[in-house]
Amino acid sequence: MKNFQGKVAVITGGASGLGREFANVAARLGMKLVLADVQRDALDRARDELAAQGAAVQALVCDVRKGEQVQALADAAMEAYGAVHLLFNNAGVGSGGLIWENTEADWEWVLGVNVWGVIHGVHIFTKLMLEAAARDPEFEGHIVNTASMAGLVNAPAMGVYNVSKHAVVSLSETLYQDLQLVQAPIGASVLCPYFVPTGISQSHRNRPADVRMTQGPTASQLVSQAMTDKAVTSGKVSAAEVAEVTFKAIADGQFYIYSHPGALAGVRERMEDVLAQRNPSDPYQGNPQVRDLLRAKMQAGAGPR
């Protein structure tokens, strides 16, 4: 996708973090915007700020776990602008802790947003783009699914999140191959950020009542939360920088997008383990003090609940 001027971008999770920065770049490039988020106050603020800058922008509250709400988002985009050219399946949440300690509600929430949100977006919007391409031989479209470096490696105490992001990588690779197979004028990319200062480490602030925590957090969940908070807030690559890299990748037709290419060493090691049939390598072998601290904190917090 080379030409952004006057085209339409739909962004889930568009009120903050990466989604908000995608909106900033899209507006600067002259795109029309449709923002979706579950946090009404942040969504309204983002809409008003972008409109004040002269952007054409629509904003809808949308829980991407719900197919009917994603369909309503697509309907609103079509009613307002008549087409969708660029889709960011970006809404995401995080949850950690030892994998056997995660509740069914934890799984439903994280997979609902991170996986089903992308499934709904691909299912609904790809068809709209294909229909537009059938009508207009000049149509160009692109879909960006936000995964994570956690979709390429498997750090401990992040099981639910890891599973969700591996699913997004697999879905995105298959989407790319399927679009190539039918020679559609629609590109696809998967964005795999590492630790970028966004609100994802505090995503529980918007956790819906139907998947609320049914018991207090375990020691491993508390430790995982604290470590994730520290890693995310201390990240040196900003969400704005990731947005710039992402739009360049879209223009270049690049599939894999990374915020921290240096983190790919862990991906290489995992692939070498797979190919050599080795047991998974210790992710902390270069920093055993981190593993020991993590283990000690979990053990100190363990006990009757």
KESEZA-160293 format. One record per atom (N, C-alpha, C): x, z, y; residue in one letter. Coordinates in steps of 0.02 Angstrom, whole numbers, plus 32768, in hexadecimal, padded with zeros to 4 digits. Each point is the difference from the previous one (the first is absolute). Layout:
N
XZYA ...
//
This chain:
305
802B80007FC5M 7FD58000803BM 802C8000803EM 7FFE7FCA8026K 802E7FF88039K 7FDF800E8043K 7FC07FF08006N 7FDE80058040N 7FD1803B8001N 800B802F802DF 7FD7803D8004F 7FCF7FFE803BF 800F7FD98033Q 7FD87FFE803CQ 7FB77FEE7FF1Q 7FD2802B8016G 7FB97FF37FF7G 7FE5800D7FBAG 802B80127FD1K 7FEA800D7FBCK 7FE680477FF9K 7FE280107FC7V 7FDE80407FF7V 8025802A7FCCV 800F803E8012A 8021802F7FD3A 7FD2803B7FF1A 7FF780107FC0V 7FDB803B7FEBV 803380327FE5V 7FFC803E8019I 803280337FEEI 7FDC803F7FEAI 800880137FC0T 7FE580407FEAT 80358036800DT 7FE9803D800AG 802E80348016G 801D7FEE8044G 7FD77FE0802AG 80187FE3803EG 8003802F803BG 7FEC803F7FF7A 7FFD802D803AA 80418024800EA 802E80017FD0S 803E80268009S 80367FE37FD4S 803D801A8008G 80377FEE7FD4G 800F7FB68000G 800F7FE67FC5L 80117FB97FF9L 7FC77FD38018L 7FC280127FEEG 7FC77FD78014G 7FFB7FF8804BG 800B80368023R 7FFC7FFE804AR 80377FD3801CR 803B80027FE2E 80367FD68018E 7FF67FB77FEDE 7FE17FF27FC6F 7FED7FBB7FF0F 7FD27FE68036F 7FD1802A8016A 7FD07FEB8033A 80247FF18042A 803180298011N 80267FF4803EN 80227FBC7FFFN 80217FF07FC9V 80247FC07FFBV 7FCE7FC78000V 7FCA80077FD9A 7FCE7FCB7FFDA 7FE17FF38044A 7FF280348026A 7FE47FF78043A 80327FDC802EA 803F80137FFBR 80337FE08029R 80067FB57FF1R 7FF27FEE7FC1L 80047FBA7FEBL 7FC07FDA800DL 7FCF80228020G 7FC37FDE8013G 7FCB7FFD7FCAG 8004802D7FCEM 7FCF80007FCAM 7FC280298014M 7FC87FF07FE1K 7FC380278005K 800180337FC7K 7FE9803D800FL 800B80377FD2L 7FBF801E7FE6L 800280137FC0V 7FCB80297FE2V 8023803B7FDFV 7FF6803B801CL 8020803C7FE7L 7FD080297FD7L 8018801C7FC9A 7FD8802B7FD5A 802580417FF2A 7FDC80377FFFD 802080407FF1D 7FC880327FF0D 801280397FE2V 7FCF80347FF3V 7FFE80348037V 80328000802CQ 800480328035Q 7FE47FE38041Q 7FC38012800FR 7FDB7FE28037R 8023800A8043R 8018803B8011D 801D800C8042D 803F7FD6800AD 802B7FFD7FCEA 803D7FD88006A 7FEF7FB68003A 7FCD7FEC7FDBL 7FEC7FB98000L 7FE67FEC8044L 7FD68029801DD 7FE57FF08043D 80387FFE8034D 802F802E7FFAR 80388001802FR 802A7FC07FFAR 800E7FEC7FC2A 80277FC27FF5A 7FDB7FC4801DA 7FBF7FFC7FF3R 7FD87FC8801AR 80037FFE804CR 7FF680398020D 7FFE80028049D 80447FEE801ED 803680187FE1E 80427FF2801AE 80107FB57FFAE 7FEF7FE37FC8L 800D7FB87FF6L 7FD57FD5802DL 7FC180148008A 7FD37FDB802CA 801980038048A 801B80398014A 801B80088044A 803B7FD2800DA 80227FEE7FC9Q 80397FD18006Q 7FEA7FB87FFEQ 7FBE7FF57FF9G 7FE67FBC8001G 7FF27FE27FBCG 800880287FCBA 7FF47FE67FBCA 7FB67FFD7FF1A 7FEB7FCE7FDAA 7FBD7FFD7FE4A 8001802B7FC1A 7FD980357FFEV 8006802F7FC8V 7FBC801D7FEDV 7FF480037FC0Q 7FC780227FE2Q 801B803A7FD7Q 7FD980357FFAA 8016803B7FDAA 7FC6801B7FD7A 800C800B7FC0L 7FCC801A7FD3L 801B80387FD5L 7FD880357FFAV 801080347FCFV 7FF57FE37FBBV 803280067FD5C 7FFC7FE27FBEC 802980297FCEC 7FDF80177FCCD 802180217FC7D 800D7FC97FCDD 80407FEC7FFAV 80107FC77FD6V 7FF5800D7FB6V 7FF3803E7FEDR 7FEF800E7FBAR 7FBD7FE07FEDR 7FD77FF38033K 7FBC7FE87FF5K 7FFC7FB5800CK 7FF17FDB7FCCG 7FFD7FB78006G 7FCD7FE98033G 7FC780238004E 7FCD7FEB8030E 801780098048E 802C8031800CQ 801980098045Q 80357FCB8011Q 80287FEC7FCFV 802F7FCA800CV 7FDB7FBE800BV 7FC97FF67FDBQ 7FD77FC5800BQ 7FE280018046Q 7FEA803A8017A 7FE580068044A 80367FF08033A 803D80147FF3L 80397FF0802CL 80097FB48004L 7FFF7FDF7FC6A 80077FB77FFFA 7FC77FDF8025A 7FC380187FF5D 7FC57FE38022D 80078007804CD 8018803A8016A 8008800B8048A 80357FD2801DA 80367FF67FDCA 80357FD38017A 7FE67FB88006A 7FDA7FEB7FCFM 7FE57FBC8002M 7FCD7FF88037M 7FD780338009E 7FCD7FFC8036E 80217FFD8044E 803680278009A 802080038042A 802B7FC3800EA 80247FE87FCDY 80337FCC800DY 7FFA7FC27FD5Y 7FD780017FCCG 7FF57FC57FD8G 80357FEF7FCCG 803580287FFCA 80357FF37FCFA 802E803D7FFBA 802580037FCBV 803680317FF8V 803D7FDB7FE8V 803780098023H 803E7FDC7FEFH 8036802E7FE3H 8000803E8016L 8035802E7FECL 7FE180437FEDL 800E80177FC3L 7FE4803F7FE8L 803880307FEFL 7FFC803B801CF 802D80367FEDF 7FD880347FD8F 800A80007FBEN 7FE580367FD6N 8031803A8005N 7FF680288034N 803380308014N 7FEC80497FF8N 7FC0800E7FFAA 7FEA80467FFBA 802080217FC4A 801A803C8009G 802180227FC9G 8002804B800AG 800380257FC9V 800580498001V 803580157FCEV 8017803F8007G 803380197FD3G 7FED80437FE2G 801B800C7FC4S 7FF780407FDES 803980097FCFS 8019803D7FFAG 8039800C7FD5G 7FF580397FCFG 803680187FE4G 7FFE80367FCEG 800D7FE67FBAG 800D802E7FD2L 800B7FEE7FBAL 7FC27FDC7FE6L 800B7FCC7FDAI 7FC97FD17FF1I 7FC880207FD8I 801080327FD6W 7FCB801F7FD9W 7FD880328029W 8017800F803CE 7FDC802F802BE 7FCF7FDD802FE 80037FBF8004N 7FD17FDC802BN 7FBB80007FE0N 7FCE800D8028T 7FBB80047FE7T 7FE17FBA7FFET 7FC77FFD7FDFE 7FDB7FC17FFFE 7FEF7FE98047E 7FF08031802BA 7FF07FF08046A 803C7FE18023A 803D801A7FF2D 803C7FE4801DD 80077FB67FECD 7FF87FF27FC0W 80067FBC7FE7W 7FCA7FD3801FW 7FC380188004E 7FC97FD8801BE 800D7FEF804AE 801980308024W 800C7FF58048W 80397FCF800BW 803A800C7FE2V 803B7FD6800CV 7FF67FBA7FE4V 7FE77FFB7FC3L 7FF57FBD7FE3L 7FC77FDD8024L 7FCF80268017G 7FC87FE38024G 80167FDD803FG 802A80218028V 80187FE2803EV 80387FCD7FF3V 803380167FDCN 803D7FD77FFBN 7FF87FC37FD2N 7FD780067FCCV 7FF87FC97FD1V 7FBE7FDD800BV 7FC980247FFCW 7FBF7FE08008W 7FF77FE38046W 801F801F8032G 7FFD7FE38043G 801E7FBB8002G 80397FF87FDEV 80217FBE7FFEV 7FD77FD07FD4V 7FE780197FC8I 7FD67FD67FD5I 7FC57FE48027I 7FDC802C8023H 7FC67FE98027H 80157FCD8034H 8038800E8023G 80167FD28035G 80117FBC7FE4G 80257FFE7FC9V 80137FC07FE2V 7FC37FDB7FE6V 7FD480247FDEH 7FC57FE17FE2H 7FD37FE08035H 7FF680248036I 7FD07FE98033I 801F7FCE8031I 803B800F801AF 801C7FD78035F 80217FC07FE7F 801D80017FC4T 801F7FC37FE7T 7FCC7FC97FF9T 7FC480127FE9K 7FCB7FCE7FFAK 7FED7FE38044K 7FFD802B8033L 7FF17FE88044L 80357FCF8018L 803F80107FF2M 80367FD48015M 7FFF7FBE7FDBM 7FF280027FC0L 7FFC7FC27FD9L 7FC77FD48018L 7FC7801F8011E 7FC87FDA801BE 80127FE08043E 80248026802AA 80157FE48040A 80317FC77FF7A 802D80077FCFA 80307FCA7FF2A 7FDE7FC17FE7A 7FCA80097FDAA 7FDB7FC67FE7A 7FDE7FDA8039A 7FEE80248036R 7FE07FE18039R 80327FE28031R 803B801F8003D 80307FED8034D 80447FF27FDFD 80167FC37FFEP 80417FF07FE1P 803B801D8025P 7FF68018803EE 8036801E8027E 8003804C7FF8E 7FD4801C7FD7F 7FFC80487FF9F 8041801C7FE3F 80168038801DE 803880277FE5E 7FEA80497FFBE 800E801F7FC8G 7FEE80467FF7G 803880277FDFG 7FFC80428004H 8033802A7FE1H 7FE280457FF3H 8015801E7FC8I 7FEA80437FECI 803E802B7FF6I 800280398021V 803680307FF8V 7FE380407FE2V 801980137FC6N 7FEC803F7FE0N 80378034800AN 7FEF8039801BT 80318035800BT 800780297FC0T 803A7FFA7FE0A 8011802A7FC7A 803180358018A 803B80047FE2S 803180338011S 803C7FF57FD4S 803A801D8014M 803880017FD2M 7FEC80277FC1M 7FCE802C8006A 7FE680247FC6A 7FDD7FD27FCFA 7FF47FC28014G 7FE57FCF7FD2G 80357FDB7FD8G 803F8010800EL 80387FDF7FDFL 802E80307FDBL 7FF88041800FV 802680357FDDV 7FCE80377FEFV 801880347FDDN 7FD380367FECN 80218044800AN 7FFD8018803FA 801B8042800FA 7FD480367FE0A 801D80397FECP 7FD880367FE3P 7FD380208034P 7FCC80217FE8A 7FD180268029A 7FDB7FD48032A 7FF97FBF7FF0M 7FDA7FD18029M 7FD67FD37FD5M 7FEB80197FC6G 7FE27FD57FCDG 7FC37FD98016G 7FD08020801FV 7FC37FDD8013V 800F7FC98032V 802A80108030Y 80137FCE8033Y 80277FC87FE0Y 803080107FD4N 80287FCC7FDEN 7FD37FD07FDBN 7FD2801B7FD9V 7FD37FD57FD9V 7FD97FD1802DV 7FE7801B8037S 7FD77FD6802DS 80297FC8801ES 803D800F8013K 80287FCD8022K 801E7FCD7FD0K 800F80157FC3H 80137FCE7FCDH 7FC77FCF7FF4H 7FC3801A8000A 7FC67FD47FF6A 7FFA7FCE8039A 800E8015803EV 7FFC7FD28039V 80357FCA7FFBV 803C80127FEAV 80357FCE7FF8V 7FEA7FCC7FCBV 7FE780187FC8S 7FEA7FD27FCAS 7FC77FD48018S 7FCF801D8022L 7FC87FDA8019L 80187FCA8031L 80308012802BS 80187FD28033S 80287FC77FE1S 802A800F7FCFE 80267FCB7FDEE 7FD07FCF7FDEE 7FCC801C7FE0T 7FD07FD57FDFT 7FD87FD68032T 7FEE801F8038L 7FDD7FDB8035L 802B7FC68018L 8040800C800BY 802D7FCB8016Y 80007FC77FCDY 800880117FC1Q 80037FCC7FCBQ 7FBE7FDA7FFBQ 7FC880238006D 7FBF7FDF7FFBD 7FF57FD0803AD 80138014803CL 7FFA7FD4803AL 802C7FC37FF9L 803C800A7FE5Q 802D7FC87FF4Q 7FE27FD17FCCQ 7FE1801D7FCDL 7FE47FD87FC9L 7FCB7FCF8019L 7FD68017802EV 7FCA7FD58019V 80147FDB8040V 804080088014Q 801B7FDE803CQ 7FD88010803EQ 7FEF80408007A 7FDA8015803BA 802E8006803DA 7FE87FF1803BP 80288007803DP 7FFF8048801AP 8009802E7FD2I 7FFC8047800FI 803E80227FE3I 802580228029G 803B80247FE9G 7FEE80477FEDG 802F80207FDDA 7FF780467FECA 804380238004A 7FFD803F8015S 803D80298004S 7FEF80477FE9S 803380237FE8V 7FF880477FF2V 80348024802BV 7FE880308026L 802B8028802BL 801280417FDCL 8040800E7FF9C 8017803C7FDDC 802A802B802FC 7FDF8027802BP 8025802C802DP 801E803B7FDAP 8035801B801CY 801E803E7FE7Y 7FE58038802DY 8029802D8017F 7FE78036802AF 7FFE7FEA8048F 7FC37FF48018V 7FF47FE98044V 7FD280348022V 80108016803CP 7FD780328022P 7FB97FE6800EP 7FD280117FD6T 7FB97FF08009T 7FD9803F7FEDT 7FBE7FFB7FFFG 7FD8803A7FEFG 7FF180077FB6G 80207FD87FD5I 7FEC80017FB9I 800D80437FDFI 803480248016S 800E80407FE0S 7FCA80348010S 7FD67FF18032Q 7FC9802D8012Q 7FBC7FDF7FF2Q 7FFF7FD17FD0S 7FC37FDA7FF3S 7FC8802C7FE5S 8010803C7FE7H 7FCC802D7FE8H 7FD180168038H 80147FF4803ER 7FD480128038R 7FBF7FD97FFER 80017FC57FE1N 7FC57FD67FFCN 7FE57FFB7FB9N 801180307FD5R 7FE97FFD7FBBR 7FB5800D7FFDR 7FD97FD27FE3P 7FB780068000P 7FE8803A7FD5P 7FC480178010A 7FE4803A7FDDA 7FF47FF27FB6A 7FF17FC17FEED 7FF07FF27FBAD 803E80017FD3D 803D8001801DV 803D80057FD9V 802C8039801BV 7FE08032801CR 80268038801CR 802680267FC9R 803280258014M 802680297FD1M 7FD280357FE4M 7FFE80067FBFT 7FD380307FDFT 802280437FF3T 80418004800DQ 8025803E7FF9Q 803B7FFE802EQ 801F803B800BG 80388002802EG 803B7FD77FE8G 802C7FEA802DP 803A7FD97FEAP 802F80287FD4P 801E7FDF7FD0T 803180207FD4T 804380048023T 802F80247FE2A 80438006801DA 80207FBB8007A 7FF97FD67FCDS 801F7FBE8004S 7FE07FD68036S 7FC08007800AQ 7FDE7FDA8035Q 801680178045Q 800980418008L 8017801A8040L 80477FEA800FL 802B80027FCEV 80457FEB8009V 80037FB5800FV 7FDA7FD97FDAS 7FFF7FB7800BS 7FE77FF08046S 7FCD80238017Q 7FE57FF58043Q 8035800F8035Q 802380387FF9A 803380138031A 80397FCD8001A 80167FEA7FC6M 80377FD07FFEM 7FEC7FBD801CM 7FC27FEB7FF2T 7FE87FC1801AT 7FF98003804BT 7FE48037801AD 7FFB80098048D 80447FF88022D 803280227FE4K 80437FFE801DK 801D7FB97FFEK 7FF87FDF7FC6A 801D7FBD7FF8A 7FDE7FCE802EA 7FBE80048005V 7FDB7FD08029V 800E800A804AV 7FFE803E8017T 8008800D8047T 80487FF48018T 803080037FD2S 80467FF58014S 80157FB77FF6S 7FD27FD57FEDG 80117FB97FF5G 801B7FE0803FG 80337FD77FF8K 80227FE18039K 7FE47FBB8012K 7FDC7FE17FD2V 7FE27FBF800DV 7FB8800B8015V 7FED7FE8803BS 7FBD800E801AS 7FCC7FD07FE4S 7FC180158005A 7FC97FD57FEBA 7FFF7FC08029A 801280048040A 80017FC4802AA 80347FCF7FE6A 803980187FEAE 80347FD47FE5E 7FE97FDF7FBFE 7FDD80277FD6V 7FE77FE47FC2V 7FCC7FC9800EV 7FD7800A8033A 7FCE7FCE8012A 80227FBF8016A 803580058026E 80247FC48016E 801D7FDB7FC4E 801F80257FD2V 801C7FE27FC4V 7FCA7FDF7FD6V 7FC6801F7FFDT 7FC97FE67FD8T 7FE67FBE801CT 7FF77FFC8041F 7FE77FC1801DF 80347FC87FF9F 803F80108004K 80337FCD7FF4K 7FFC7FE77FB8K 7FF5802E7FD1A 7FFB7FED7FB9A 7FC37FD47FF5A 7FC9800F8022I 7FC47FD57FFAI 80107FBA8017I 80207FFA803AA 80117FBE801BA 80307FDB7FD3A 802C80257FDED 80317FE17FD4D 7FE67FF47FB8D 7FC380177FF3G 7FE57FF97FBDG 8023802B7FCCG 8018803A8016Q 8027802D7FD5Q 7FD180307FDBQ 800A80077FC0F 7FD2802A7FD9F 8014804A8003F 803C80127FEBY 801480468000Y 801980148045Y 7FE48036801BI 801380188043I 801680497FF9I 803C800F801AY 801C80437FFAY 8010801C8045Y 7FF380408009S 80148021803ES 804880197FFBS 801680107FC3H 8043801B7FF5H 80217FDB7FC5H 801D7FC6800DP 801F7FDA7FC8P 803380297FD9P 802080308021G 803280297FDDG 7FE380297FC8G 7FBF800D8003A 7FDF80287FCBA 7FF77FD97FC0A 80117FBF8000L 7FF77FD77FC5L 803180117FC8L 803280298010A 802F80157FCBA 7FDB80247FC8A 7FCE80288012G 7FD880227FCEG 7FD77FD07FD6G 7FE97FCB801FV 7FD97FCD7FDCV 802E7FDC7FCEV 803B7FF08017R 80307FDE7FD3R 8010802C7FC4R 800B8040800CE 8010802E7FCAE 7FC680057FCEE 7FC48002801AR 7FC580037FD3R 7FFC7FC17FD5R 800A7FC6801FM 7FFD7FC17FDBM 80377FFD7FCAM 803B80198012E 803680017FCFE 7FF0802F7FC6E 7FDF8038800FD 7FEA802D7FCAD 7FCF7FDD7FD1D 7FD17FDB801EV 7FCE7FDD7FD8V 80217FCC7FD4V 802D7FD8801DL 801F7FCA7FDBL 802F801A7FC9L 80218038800EA 802F801D7FD0A 7FDE80307FCFA 7FBE80088007Q 7FDA80307FD7Q 801C80468005Q 80188012803BR 80188044800DR 7FC6802C8016R 800580407FF4N 7FD0802F801CN 80067FFE804CN 7FCA800E8024P 80037FFC804AP 8037802C801DP 80257FE4802ES 803780248021S 7FE58038802BS 802880348008D 7FF08038802CD 80057FE98048D 7FC880008025P 80047FE98046P 802B802D802CP 800F803C7FE8Y 8027802F8028Y 804880067FE8Y 80177FD27FD6Q 804380077FE5Q 80367FFE8036Q 7FF27FDD8037G 802F80008037G 7FFA803B802FG 7FC780237FFCN 7FF2803B8029N 7FE180377FD5N 8025801A7FD0P 7FE380317FD2P 7FE6803F8024P 801B800F803BQ 7FE9803A8024Q 7FB77FFA8015Q 7FEA7FC2800DV 7FBA7FF58011V 7FD3800E7FC4V 80137FE67FC6R 7FDA800D7FC3R 7FFD804A7FF1R 803A80238007D 800280487FF0D 7FD580288031D 80017FEC803FL 7FD680228032L 7FB67FF57FF2L 7FEF7FC27FEFL 7FBA7FF07FF0L 7FE980287FC4L 802980037FCCR 7FEF80257FC3R 7FF9804B800FR 802E801B8027A 7FFE8048800FA 7FC280138028A 7FEE7FD58030K 7FC4800E8028K 7FC17FFE7FD6K 7FFD7FD07FD2M 7FC57FFC7FD4M 7FFB803C7FD2M 803980157FE6Q 800080397FD2Q 7FF080408025Q 80188006803EA 7FF2803D8028A 7FB680058010A 7FE07FC88009G 7FB980008012G 7FD280007FC6G 801A7FF77FC3A 7FD57FFE7FC5A 7FE880457FEEA 7FC980027FDCG 7FE580407FEAG 7FB57FFC7FF8G 7FE080377FF0P 7FB880007FF5P 7FDB7FEA803FP 7FCA7FDB7FF6R 7FD97FE88037R 7FB9801C7FFCR 
//
